[in-house]
């Protein structure tokens, strides 16, 4: 005892004695820590069971505060308690921040895809529960999947931020597959999602319904079994009392639009949902018409003032009737008229040898140049020295405007719209004749594609997807006019498109705070301010210095010639922000040609080891 109470002199201890002493002290410390922890745990448990206050000898209550009991973890979501339904979703997105629509497994991209964002939103809101294969080890150490006896199929955890996109068990289909940078205002997918209608509590309950759609549904509450599916909502047994009103498949349904928009990026927005697509609905194969718009400004780029902005064209080399930047809308419309009809568009697409396509015929229902609106452009563009030479003060100056190349078709080849836009822009600049479209569509005269560059991606929008009544569908060879959409879309703010609550009742989910218009206004205004400030800067720069528009110094060709002005004919508009520098222009039909489609396909088939006598066509269409 004296050794422990007084100071201990360890200087005379040997090394083995010191080691034993340290070991003994560590053991005592560990025992005291365990004893202290057990005592506190017992005291806390007793305090939770007793009153939070005690009374002293004189009757004064004494507080015995202790740590607040931690909340129990949330119960795991049980999808088997809910029915599901096949619906269609119509949505819009601005494509510049994304690597296209389609997600490719095991293919990492620098930007996310639209499909990834839609999938994450559906999983996060617990609207889908994709099946995933969980491998288990067998006795010999090998792993077996769902095809093996030890395979287990479970639902993928929605908490995984970077989980692999997986649509298994969701009856998923997609309509258009837009490329990187391309936007869409009427994209459509079909997917089976959770419904607000609960199924009757039972260990196992199966209902087979022979309904008008010819579907058979199975309902089960087993956690590892597929979600309950239903052909018609009234064929399901509700979890409510029999005397309660029946479930309304529209008014009583989950607010799908608001749920998804709440977790989606601001440049992706769900616009509508269809509660009753046909039982055999496929967003891809049920779509019989796709509509595209390619937006452009006129002028396409900043004109050069005076005589140095004028240039002759290959069609009329002795006339300087064109000013660079300005487009001839009438000539472009004439070119569009040659697009309509059933044609072989192999010279207006990018060949994908992996698909082994041999049929390039597509039906175009409509093609035209439509005026969208006048533009609020920098004011210097209205100066007479920047206008086409045919413009006079008496005739009035042409106003800068926004136009769209509008094309409706039954189906499209890969990059078909952007290839058509590139040729139409060359016609608008007077570099090609409107008849070039017809010449390229004549496969007997032009069996191979000239190597021209397609138009840029940003101005292209998948405007709408059309799903007609099945009885009206005709083959592309017979159908000459477009279709009308037959799906019953419920747009935000309508019955079935409103989220419950007082604020929602006032704004109906479309206007006001939290409404979709407010969300899109924020996106638009941010971009509008960038445009406005850049426009003001252009106006400031255009009037600075002594070389002002219309002045003699500005149009002094002697000084301009000494500076070696580039030939205006070298700049070509392709829909982008700036014109491309091309040097001496080479007409399209005189450009180098690509190899024939048959040669490209045969080379790829040989590389992959495919039988050239019976090639497998993997895909008939490849959208923009």
Secondary structure, 3 states (H helix, E strand, C coil): CHHHHCCCCCCCCCHHHHHHHHHHHHHHHHHHHHHHHHHHHHHHHHHHHCCCEEECCCCCEEECCCCCCCCCCCCCCCHHHEEEEEEEEEEEECHHHCCCCCCCCCCCCCCCCHHHHHHHHHHHCCCCCCEEEECEECCCCCEECCCCCCCEEEECCCCCCCCCCCCCCCCCEECCCCCCCCEEEEEEEEEEEEEEEECCCCCECCCCCCCCCCCCCCCECCCCCCCEECCCHHHCCCCCCCCCCCCCCCCCCCCHHHHHHCCCCCCEEEEEEECCCCCCCCCCCCCCEEEEEEEEEECCCCCCCHHHHEECECCECCCCCEECCCCCHHHHHHHHHCCCEEEECHHHCCCCHHHCCCCCEEEEEEEEEEEEEECCCCHHHHCHHHCCCCCCCCCCCCCCEEEEEEEEECCCCCCHHHHHHHHHHHHHCCCCCCCHHHHHHCCCCCCCCECCCCCCCCCEEEEEEECCCHHHCCCCCCCCCCCCCCCCEEECCCCCCCCCCHHHHHHCCCCCCCCHHHHHHHHHHHHHHHHHHHHHHHHHHHCCCCCCCCCCCCCCHHHHHHCCCCCHHHEECCCCCCCEECCCCCCHHHCCECCCHHHHHHHHHHHHCCCHHHCCCCCCCCCC
